[in-house]
Amino acid sequence: MSVATSLSEAPLPASGAEVIALRRTAVAGEAALGVRADNGITRLVELHQRDPLSLRLPQPGRGDIFEASLITTSGGVVGGDSLRIEITAGAGSALRVYPQAAEKIYRSLGADSRITVGLSASAGAWLEWLPQETILFDGARLRRDTNIELAPGARVLAGEFLVFGRRASGERLSRGLIHDGWRLRRGGKLVWADALHADGDLAAPLASPACLGGVTAFASLIYAAEDAAAQLEALRELLPEEPAGAQHALTAVNGLVVGRFLGEALAVRRSYGAFWAAARARLAGLPAALPRLWHV
Amino acid sequence: MTTVMVMGGTAMTETLDHAGLYRLMTWLSPGYPVGAFSYSHGLEYAVEEGTVTDAAALEIWLADLLRYGSGRNDAILFHYAHRLAERPAALAEVAALGAAFTASAERHLETTAQGRAFTEATLDAWPCAALERFLEAWDGPLAYPVVVAVAAAGHGLGLEPSLHAYLHAFTGNLVSAGVRLIPLGQRAGQQAIAALEPAVAETAAMALTTPLADLGGAGLLADLAAMKHETQYTRLFRS
């Protein structure tokens, strides 16, 4: 049953970057970013980074909010790696955080690749956690947990975006671990939880018509705020037409809006990005635009 | 004394006496007043949209819901609620997770409305101290698998037969929904229930060895169907 056994039975051709990544020892990266509002202007109060994680503070677009981009300098995540990210939006601040590029999760010889994300928003804060693709290689073991703490009056728009296999090579995942867990708390009280979880044989759930139905990508988002449920109908109006090979839907449950997008990776990226841009304009009066890096 | 033997995924085998069998069959029969017949768990959308159009597709859909999707989640919650039934504080954490862990508005209604109805009917006809203590420790929404597990443990009914009976009811109810929606004949419905016996057994066995941290599933298209059911034009079911 072990991943190592299945790999030895069916070795995969490794790319150059993957060979380099597999040779290195596991790393523990950290990134922490805190902002607060000072007379209505969001300012940096905390910036901590430890390799291979690093943060940049790009100039926001015209009329846009404080932003930070997250970079993994190791060229990808291997088994045993641990990445911890803590984002804190203080009272009244407005912040958008996003990765500089897609993230690769290489096949593991056994250990999980752990990514832990903490998002905390204080009263009156607007916090966006905008994903790019997390690309799972066959045999990857990803265990990612995103924990959100929301104060009364805070608003969070957050998501994740998974791609099952290297698209360019048409790779299909056969084995590994996909655990993408979410916990949302208000005042320390758990209000919403979710986890995509599949362990061991991935080929069967990825092909199943009740599970992933052969799609290559899954993106999710939540909008958590006091007005979330009241915004459901307006947000549904912003969903683009479903392109061929992709589906999406929104629901409102336990006081937040949850969105799911499934399909071919490029189609999901287009719908998801278009919806995200429109949603931030509708919800927060911000430019209906994604960061320049999102389009690279 | 006759006993029903239920084999689990572990070496442990639990027995159930006549009284226990009587109670599980009562609580998990379609006649128990939880309104199970009114929920399709998103199946109504999957039928309408053309994913589930015959008995074979229904079997695949339900087997995968059990192995990888919401059936798996219910089974894991059931396992921990049963084990922690006499520890109200720890049980309240499982209950909080059960109430929070929900894929859509209608799925939330499905589990909490049935959980509430099961609790009321059981306190009325089959009261037990474990269920009463649980309700003192937890006043939030009641996830259906959690309250059935607490009642079963409170009546001394073993985890394995109780979990098996719960998953049988989950399966039987959705087959019944499929029979009405597709539609299928009653014989095809019974054949589907027979064919799903191994998936129920595997799911029950899996739940006994799964840590609570691995709660979750991959039933994303079933979840999406449940979400899209909310805006489906004609609906017979509440989910």
Interface residues (C-beta under 8 A of the other chain):
Chain A: I178 H179 G181 R183 L184 K189 L190 V191 W192 A193 D194 A195 L196 H197 A198 D199 A204 P205 L206 S208 P209 A210 C211 L212 G213 F218 R236 Q247 H248 A249 L250 T251 A252 V253 N254 V258 R260 L262
Chain B: A46 T51 V52 A57 I60 W61 L62 D64 L65 R67 Y68 G69 A96 L97 A100 F101 T102 A103 S104 A105 E106 R107 H108 D214 L215 G216 G217 A218 G219 L220 L221 A222 D223 L224 A226 M227 K228 E230 T231
